[in-house]
Amino acid sequence: MKKVFVLDTNVLLHNPKAIFSFEDNDVVIPIVVIEELDRFKKGIDEMGRNARQVSRILDEYRTKGKLSQGVALESGGNLCVELNHQSPEHLPPELVSIKADNRILATALNLCHAPEALPVILVTKDTNLRIKADALGLRAEDFESDRVTIDELYTGAHEMDVSEKEIEAFYENNELRPTDQKLFPNAFVLLKNTSNPTQTALARYSRQKQSFVPIIGAKHGVWGIHARNKEQQYAFDLLLNDEIRLVTLVGRAGTGKTLVALAAGLEKTIESRTFQRLVVSRPVFPLGKDIGFLPGDIDEKLKPWMQPIRDNLEFLMGTSSSLARGKGRKDIQSLFDLGMIEVEPLTYIRGRSMPGQYLIVDEAQNLTPHEIKTIITRAGEGTKIVLTGDPYQIDNPYIDSSSNGLTFVVERFKEESIAGHITLVKGERSDLAELAATLL
């Protein structure tokens, strides 16, 4: 049965093309949503860009008919900017106000009570608005076209029992044909001898060879950093493999995801010169509107947020066995001056064409799927992108562990040979830090 979906502003700011996600059903945008989009359109951030894109889409459909009466969508539904049904008559007295959320709620409720009304569903990423809608008997949903079931998120790692003969053949031939072909490309496997569980081997599934292959070894460490567990070894294998152009590392604080990514980036940029430049970035969303109250120019405002990355780089320069050993801050600054390393807020690098770069995006869980798409599609020839983050530590109020860009990419790219993923599970900080991450 055909339905009517009433969209909240935050849905369109999250994904400007959400209008096209409802198959042959009707899509209604309350006029107050247009007013709210107008407030965002001048912004230089992602929300500003998205607001402008929504306006362009609506303007294009305006030329095809009257939006107030409904314009046909290619999917078979109609797109309507709702000017009527603004009356608060179906709202309780406590919610009768000019507040935008309540006006959107009133529009949806009035559509429910219209003659020959179709089923009406309010779509919003605002949890409280969904609660209010439910209290009023109105069906409300989150926008879920890009949601991932976080408990079922692909980890990238497996265990497999093999015979002693098979594991010896793997060591001898550097490959082993799996009996189970239901593996994603670049999936990692711990091969265990069934007769002697202490005999194991770490392998990666190569779709090209249709075989397990040994992971890239790093006996002497990577830029002074040694893998402390098998997941970190898997991560280094992905990070050092030039055929894999997109790497996602997921893990809670203390699992070493950012440090191993930076170490591999320095190795591939400074040591082997595979890439022209190491670019490290973070979204500035956690700073929010408070950034305007911080002293100094934009660089001074952002420095505290970017400082942890510089601290990690200085630490790595101090651990390297190269000429940089023991010089840390001085040598890292010289690499900045030479343009071999850049640490920039994501706002600064978005839109740039960056060929031959090793790009690390830290805290990627704070990005929407649309923002992640913007970054990946801008990658120039020969660029490698590494996304790191913890889906359970999100500062953006309109995304969660299931709808953020990082988990979205993990799920969408798991079947692609050009990409690889690993979830790091073991904390490698102090016992206290590990306990805090688990208990608090």
N, C-alpha and C positions, 0 to 999 in steps of 0.2 A: 504493500500500500504506500502511496506517495506521502511524503512527510514535508514539513516546513521546518527548516533549521534557522534559528535566529542567532546571529553571530555577535559576540562581544568584541570590543575594540582589541583586547589583548590577543585574541586569536589571529587577527589580521596583522598585528605587530609582530607576532611570533612567526607567522608564515603568510606573506602577502598573497600567495596563490591558494590559500585555504578555501577560497570561493569555489574552486574547481574540484573539491574533494568530496562532494556529496552526491555523486552519481546523478540520477535523474530526478532528484528531489529539488524542491524550491529553496532558495537561499534568500533570507531577509536581513537587511542591514538597517537597523533603526537610525533615524536621522541624527540622533545624539552621538552615534558612533562616528559619523562624518565630522561632527564638531570636535570630537576628541582627537581624531586623526589630524585635524587642522592644527591642533596644539603641538603635535609631534613633528610635523613635516619640515620644520626649519632646523631640526637637530642634525648634527654632523655624525651622530652615532648610528648604529644599526637600526634602532627604532625609527630614527628620522628617515633613513633610506627606505625602510619598509613602508612607512606611512606614505611617502611620495610614490612608491610603486603601486600601492593600493589605489591611490588617487588616479594614477595613469590608467590602471585597469578599468576603473569605474568610468572614467572619461571616454575610454574606447567604446565601452558598451552603451554609453549615453548616445553615441552617434548612431546606434542601431535601433533605437526606440526610446520610449519614455521609461526611465528607471522607476518612476513613481507607480507605474502600472505593471512593471515587470518586463524584462527583456530575456529572450530565450538564450539559454546556455547551450554549448555544443553537446553537453552530456544529456540533454533532454529536459532539464529543469528550467526554472526561471530565476532571474536575479532581480531583486526589488529593493529599492531604498524606501523604507517605510516612513511616510510622513504622517499617516493617520494612526489611530489606535494609541494615542499618547495619553489618554485619560487615565488618571490614577484610581478610577472607581473600583477596581478589583484588588487594590492594594490595601492592607490594613493601615490604620491611621499612623502607626509608628514609621511606616515606610513612605508616606506621602511627602515627597520633597523634590527639589530640583537636582538632587544627586544623580549623576549619570547612570550608575548601576541600577538605581530604582526606576529610572525612566526606561531603561532597557528591559527590566523585569516587567514593567507595566505594558510595554509593547507586546511582549511574548504572551502575557496573560490575556490581553484583549484579543489577540489573534486566536487564542483558544476558545473564546466566547463568541467569535464571529459566526454568522450564519454559514452552514455547510463547512464548518472548519475542518481542516485536515489535522492530523496529529502534529503538535508543535513541540520542538525540542530546543532548549536554550543551550548554546555551545559557548563555554567560557573556560578560561584557565584560572579564573578567580575562585578559589575554594569556598570562600564565604558566600559568594553570589550563588554558587551551586547549592549551598546549605539553605539559603533563603528561598531559593526556587523550590527546593524539596519541601520546605515547611508550608509553602503555598500550594502544594499539589501539582507543581509544574515540573515536568521531566527536564533534567539538566545533565549535560555530559561535558567531560573534558574533550579537547581536540586531540584525537588519538591516532591520526593517520601516520604519525612518525614515532609512536610509542613502542618501546621494547619492554618485554617482560624481564625485569632486572634479575629475578631469581633464576631465569633460564638463559642469562647472557652467556654467549660463547666465551669459553675461557682460553681456548687455544692449546690446551694440554690434555693428554690422555696417558693411560698406562695400558700396557699390553703384555700378556703372558706369551712367551715363545719357548721353543725347545732349546736345549744346549747347542744342538747342531745349528740352529738358525742364528743364534746370537754369535757363535763362532764364525759363521759365514758372513755375518754383517761386519765383524771386525776385519775379516780377511779381504772381502770384496768391496768394502765401503758402500754397500747397498743391500737392501733386502726387500723383496716383493711382499707386500702385505696380503694377507688372506682376506682381510676386511677392506673393501674398497670404499666404504662410506666415510671417507675422510675429506675434510676441506684442505685445499692447498696450503702448504706451510704450517700445517698442524704439527705440534710436537708430541712425541711419544717416548715414554720411559719403557724400554724393552726389558722385561724381567724373565730370567731363566726359571722355568717352573720347577726344575729339580734343585736349583740352587738360587734362592731369591736374592742372595747378596751379589750375584753376577748380573750386572745391568748395563745398559747402554742408552745414551741419549741420542735421539734421532729426530729428523724433520721430514715430513712427507713432501716429496717433490712431485707435483702433478705432471711436469714435463717428462720425468723419468719413470713415473708410475711406481716409485720405490721410496723406501726410507733411505735417507742419506745422513751421514754424520753431521752434527752441527759444527759451525765454524769455531775452532778451538782458540782459546786466548790464554795459553799457559802462563805467559808473562804479564797478564793483565792487559787492560785497555786504558791507556793513558794513566797508568798507575793504580787503576781500580780493578780488583779481582772479584769475580762473581762469588757470592757467598751461599747461593742455593741454586737449584736447577732452573727455577724460573728466571733468575737473573742471567744464567747461561743462555737460556732460550732468547731472552731479550737482546743480549749482545749478538746472537746469531742473526736476528732480524735487522738490528741496527747496522751491522757491518756488511750485510749482503747487498751488493749494488743492484741486483735484479729486483729487489723488493723496494718499491718506491713510496709505499705508505705503511707506516707502523703505528699501531695503537698500543699503548701501555696503560693498563688500568690497575690501580692498587691503592690501598689506604695509605695514610701518612706513615713514613718510615720504611716503606718497602724498597726504596731506592730507585724508583722509576725515573725521577728527574735526573739524579746523579748519573745513572748508567747511560741515559740519553745524551747528556752533556759530554761524558767521557768519550762515547762513540763519535759524537759530533766533532770534538777536537781531533780525534784520531783520523777521521776521514777528511778533515779540512786542513789541519795544520801539518800533520805527519805525512799522510799519503797523498795529499793534494787532489783527492778525487773530486772534491767540490771546491768552488771558488771562495765560498764564504759560509760561516756558521751564523745563522740568524735565530735568535731566541726571543720569543714573544709570550706575553700573557694578556688575557682580556682584562680591562680595568674596571669591570662591572662592580666588584666589591667596594670600590671607592665611591660609586654612586654619585649622588648630587653633592655629597660633602666635599668633593674635590674643589669646588669653587671657594670654599672657606679656608682651604689650606694656603699658607703663605707662598710667595714666589711665583715664577712663571710656570708654564705647563711642565717643563722638564723637572723643575724642582718639586712640583706637586707629585709627579709620578715616581720620583726617585725611590722613596721608601717602598713602594709596591714592587719595583723592579730589582731592588737591592738584593733579595735572596738569591737571585740568579747570578748576579755578579759575585756574591759571596761563594757560591758553589764553584764558579769558574776560577776564582782565585785559589780556592782549596785544591782544585784539580791541577792548576799550574804548579802548585807546591808539591804535589805528589808525583808529577811526571818525572820519568827518568831521562827526559830530553834536556836540552840546554836550559829549559825553564825551571828546572828543579831548584827549589829554594828561593826563587825570586818572586813567585806569586803575583802580588799586586802590580809590581813594576812591569813584568812581562805581559800580563793580561792587558794592561793599558797600552802597551806598544802594539799589540794585536788589534785593539780597538782603533788606534790611530792609523794603522795600515789598512783598515777596512776589512780585515779578515774575520772579525767578529762584530756582530751588531746585537744589542739588546734593546728592543723597542716594544712599546705598547702595541697591541694588535691593531688599534685604530690607525697607527702610523703606517703599517705595512700592507693593510688591506687595499687592494686595488693596484698594487705594484706588480709588474711582471718580473719574476725573479728566476731567471734561468741559472742552472748550475749551483743552486743553494742547498745547504743542509738546514732545513727549517724545523725548529722545535717549537710547538705551541704547548706551553705548560698551562695547567688549570683549565684544560679544554672542556671540562664538564660544565663550565659556566657559559658555554656557547649554545645557541639554538642550532638545530639541524640546518636551517637556512644559512646561518653564519658560517658553519663548517663547510657547507657546499661552496660558498663564496670563496673561501680560502683555498680549497683543494682545486677548484676549477681555474684559479689564477696561477697555479704552479707552472713555471716555465719548463722548457726542455732541460732534462738532466737534473731536476730538483727532487730532493727526497723530503717527505713531510713526516714528522713524528708528532703524534698527539699523545699527551700524558694527562692523567687526572684521576680523581676519585669521585665516582658518581654519587657517593653519599655525603659529599661536602660541597653543596651548591649554594651560591649566594644570590642567584637570579630568582626572583619570586615567581616567575612565570614558567619555569621548567622544574623538573624533578629528576630523580634517579632513572626514571623510565623514558623521559622525553627529551633529554639533553642531547646535544650534538655528538658527544663522544660515544655514548652507547649506540646511537643511531648509526654511526660510521662502522663500529665494530660489527653490528648485525648485517649491514648492507654490503660490506666488503669481504665477509668471511669466505665467500666462494670464489674470490678473485686471486689469481696467481701473483698479481703485482702487489698484493697487500699481505700483511701478517699481523697477528695479534697475540698478546700473552697477558694474562692476569697474574700479577705478582701478589702472593698471599702471605709471605713470611716477613714480618718486620725485622729490620736489621739495625735498629737503634738500640738504646739501652733497655734493660729489662723493665725499668719504670715506664719508659715511653710506650713499650709494647703492651704493658698492662693497662695503661691509660687508654690506649686506642681500643682495647678490647672491652674494658669495663665501663668506661665513661660515655 
